[in-house]
Each structure stands twice: as C-alpha cells, then as structure tokens.
Amino acid sequence: MGKAQLNDFGEVYSSYAAGCLDPAFCLLVETQAALRPDVSRAVARAETIAGIFLESEQSAALSDGAAATAMAMIDAFEASHATSDLAVHHANEGLDEFLALPEPLRETALQSFQTNKWQTLTSGIRRLKLEANSQAEIELYRIDPGCTVPRHSHKGSEFTLVVSGGFSDESGSFGPGDISVNGPEDTHQPTGDLDGVCYALAVRDGGLKFTGMMGLVQRLIGQ
C-alpha cells in the first residue's frame, strides 16, 4: 500500500482519544506522536474533541469499589515504572540504543527484553516480541545498515512505524515518524538505509508469509 498520510489516521487518533483503541495501536500512536509534532497536535485535537463530548454526557453514579479500583490501577502503574528501572539495570545488550527510543516504546521494549530477548531473523535483522496486552502481533525490528528483511507478504494488515534510521522497499522510502502500511495483497522486502541502524515498530493482525528459502523453512516448522 505504501506510506500512510496524516489524514489516513484521523479515525485512529479519535479512537485513541476516546480510550477505545487496542493497546498495540495505542503504543504505535504514542510513539509516532513523540516523533512528529504534527501527529502530536492531531492527537491533542482529538483528545479535546473527545473531552467536549465527554462533558456533554449525563453523569452517572460511581459503582461500589470504584475508588479502590482506581487506586489499585495507580499502584500498578507505579510498579511498572519500578519494573522498568530493573529492566534498565539488566538490559546490557545495546542498552544505549534502547535508552534512545522514545517513551513509551522505551519502557515497553526494556520490559519485553527481559522475557523475550532478540530473535535473529537473518543476517543483520533482529526482532523483539513486545508485550502490550494486545491480541495483535507487535514487534520491534533492528535493521543493520544495508541489511534486508526477507521478502514476505502478510496474513493480515501490517503497520510499521520507523522509530529511528530508515528503510526502503518497493513502495518507497521511510524515515523517522513515517508509517508503512501493507495488506495481504502486498509483498515487499525492506532494506535498511546505509547511514545508521533502523529501529521499526511493527503492529499486525496476522503473521508474516515469507517467500523463497525462508518460506520453505516457515512451512517446514509449521508457522
């Protein structure tokens, strides 16, 4: 499909502002907003509109135990930050690169790294499965300069946000803050730019379908 434009995501930003967006896509939106001021402004506008609609709603009485539930959520949020501090202490592989990631991606990546570790896909290409309490697949890719992700198509839709560096494929070139959108009908082979390591956040509702030798291996192991 190619590069997504800002107006393509108006409904996504509105869903985020309304609090009804999948956690994986929340992470995508928040990370893109940290990279691009125009996206940050679009999200802020959506939140303002959502706030106006919320204020116009008729108030409802709190359920029993609502205050205790809210306090428990705050405690859990603070505990997650403590866990992140521990993750920083232990994540000694590529720590500087992890710390250079924008929040909230940095915290999610550090926490996920403790459990999942990097998986080598092919020479110069590694991916880290991220935990985001989502049914969607969400991975952080690390692409060395000039290295190529094996050619593949998709079982569903895939949204790939460039966090740092850049890559190019059959549909164009993508830099920090750009989102590449691909569907089941698209086949591509991203290659990292030569001027530095590329980090990319991928969210998809279906797995990858590799072609060639990687596709044969994938079929043999039943993925």
WOSULMO-V154686 format. One record per backbone hydrogen bond with DSSP energy under -1.0 kcal/mol. CO is the residue of the C=O (numbers start at 1). NH is the residue of the N-H. If there is no record, write none. Layout:
BEGIN
co->(CO | CO)
nh->(NH | NH)
END
This chain:
BEGIN
co->(2 | 5 | 6 | 9 | 10 | 11 | 12 | 13 | 14 | 15 | 16 | 22 | 23 | 24 | 25 | 26 | 27 | 28 | 29 | 30 | 32 | 36 | 37 | 38 | 39 | 40 | 41 | 42 | 43 | 44 | 45 | 46 | 47 | 48 | 49 | 50 | 51 | 52 | 54 | 63 | 65 | 66 | 67 | 68 | 69 | 70 | 71 | 72 | 73 | 74 | 75 | 76 | 77 | 78 | 79 | 80 | 81 | 82 | 83 | 84 | 85 | 86 | 87 | 90 | 94 | 95 | 96 | 98 | 102 | 104 | 105 | 106 | 107 | 108 | 109 | 112 | 119 | 122 | 124 | 125 | 125 | 126 | 127 | 128 | 137 | 138 | 139 | 140 | 141 | 142 | 143 | 144 | 147 | 151 | 152 | 153 | 157 | 158 | 159 | 160 | 161 | 162 | 164 | 166 | 167 | 168 | 169 | 172 | 174 | 175 | 178 | 179 | 180 | 181 | 182 | 183 | 188 | 190 | 191 | 192 | 198 | 199 | 199 | 200 | 201 | 202 | 203 | 204 | 207 | 209 | 211 | 212 | 213 | 214 | 215 | 216 | 217 | 218)
nh->(181 | 8 | 9 | 13 | 14 | 15 | 16 | 17 | 18 | 20 | 19 | 26 | 27 | 28 | 29 | 30 | 31 | 32 | 33 | 34 | 36 | 40 | 41 | 42 | 43 | 44 | 45 | 46 | 47 | 48 | 49 | 50 | 51 | 52 | 53 | 54 | 55 | 56 | 57 | 66 | 69 | 70 | 71 | 72 | 73 | 74 | 75 | 76 | 77 | 78 | 79 | 80 | 81 | 82 | 83 | 84 | 85 | 86 | 87 | 88 | 89 | 90 | 91 | 92 | 98 | 99 | 100 | 101 | 106 | 108 | 109 | 110 | 111 | 112 | 113 | 116 | 127 | 125 | 144 | 121 | 122 | 142 | 119 | 140 | 204 | 130 | 202 | 128 | 200 | 126 | 198 | 147 | 192 | 211 | 188 | 209 | 205 | 182 | 203 | 180 | 201 | 177 | 199 | 193 | 174 | 191 | 172 | 169 | 167 | 178 | 162 | 4 | 160 | 2 | 158 | 186 | 152 | 149 | 168 | 146 | 143 | 163 | 164 | 141 | 161 | 139 | 159 | 137 | 155 | 153 | 215 | 216 | 217 | 218 | 219 | 220 | 221 | 223)
END
